[in-house]
Amino acid sequence: MSKFGLFGKFTVKEGERESLVNILLEAAESMENLDECEMYHVSICEDEPNSVFVYEVWCSVQAHQESLTLESTQILIKRAKPIITGMERIATLKPEGGKGISA
């Protein structure tokens, strides 16, 4: 089964970037208990004050899809929706390895 990687960008309302960062860091924390999630990184770019980037690596596409149905994930999505103005899937990736990714 192939690993699944996702690089996405969230755009938020003016002044709400830190709020979304905090919500996504909560999501990252909740992923600590999921063996299927190998990596969940939240990043910002100083040149884009209304954007937040997330890089995820999962053991499979199915594991990623199932994570979206978890109650904890649904609660965080509901909190984030009011401040998100756009979402972009920059790339869907097939991770091949490296630091932080299991063989």
C-alpha positions in Angstrom: 0.0 0.0 0.0 1.4 3.4 -1.0 1.8 6.2 1.5 -0.2 9.3 0.9 1.1 12.9 1.2 -0.8 16.1 1.0 0.4 19.7 0.9 -2.4 22.2 1.4 -2.9 25.9 1.9 -5.6 27.5 4.0 -6.5 31.2 3.5 -8.2 32.9 6.5 -9.9 36.1 7.3 -7.7 39.1 8.0 -6.1 38.7 11.5 -7.2 35.1 12.0 -4.0 33.3 10.9 -2.9 32.6 14.5 -6.3 31.3 15.4 -6.2 28.7 12.6 -2.6 27.8 13.4 -3.7 27.0 17.0 -6.6 24.9 15.7 -4.3 23.0 13.3 -1.7 22.4 16.0 -4.5 20.9 18.1 -5.3 18.7 15.1 -1.6 17.7 15.0 -1.6 16.9 18.6 -4.7 14.7 18.2 -2.8 12.9 15.4 -0.1 11.8 17.8 -2.2 8.8 18.8 -2.9 7.7 15.2 -0.2 5.4 13.9 -1.6 5.9 10.4 -0.5 9.6 10.5 3.2 9.8 10.1 3.6 13.5 9.8 1.4 16.6 10.3 3.3 19.8 10.0 1.7 23.3 10.2 3.7 26.2 8.8 3.3 29.9 7.9 4.9 32.1 5.4 5.8 35.7 6.5 5.0 36.9 2.9 1.4 35.6 3.2 -0.1 36.9 6.4 -3.5 35.3 5.8 -2.2 31.8 4.9 -1.4 28.6 6.7 0.2 25.6 5.1 -0.1 21.9 6.2 2.0 19.0 5.1 0.6 15.6 6.0 1.9 12.0 5.4 -0.4 9.1 6.0 0.1 5.3 5.6 -2.7 5.4 2.9 -5.3 7.6 1.2 -8.0 5.6 3.2 -6.3 6.4 6.5 -6.4 10.1 5.7 -10.1 9.9 4.7 -11.0 8.0 7.8 -9.3 10.6 10.0 -11.7 13.3 8.6 -14.6 11.3 10.1 -13.2 11.2 13.7 -15.2 13.2 16.2 -12.1 15.1 17.4 -11.4 16.1 13.7 -15.0 17.1 13.1 -15.0 19.4 16.2 -11.9 21.2 15.0 -13.3 21.5 11.5 -16.4 23.2 12.9 -14.2 25.6 14.8 -12.1 26.5 11.8 -14.8 26.9 9.1 -15.9 30.4 10.2 -12.4 31.8 9.7 -11.4 30.0 6.5 -11.9 31.9 3.3 -10.3 29.4 1.0 -8.5 26.0 0.7 -6.1 24.9 -1.9 -4.6 21.5 -2.4 -1.2 22.5 -3.6 -0.1 18.9 -4.3 -1.0 15.3 -3.6 2.2 13.4 -3.1 3.6 9.9 -2.9 6.2 10.1 -0.1 9.2 7.9 -0.8 11.1 8.3 2.5 13.3 10.6 4.5 13.6 11.9 8.0 10.2 11.4 9.8 8.8 9.0 7.3 8.8 5.2 8.1 10.2 2.8 5.5 
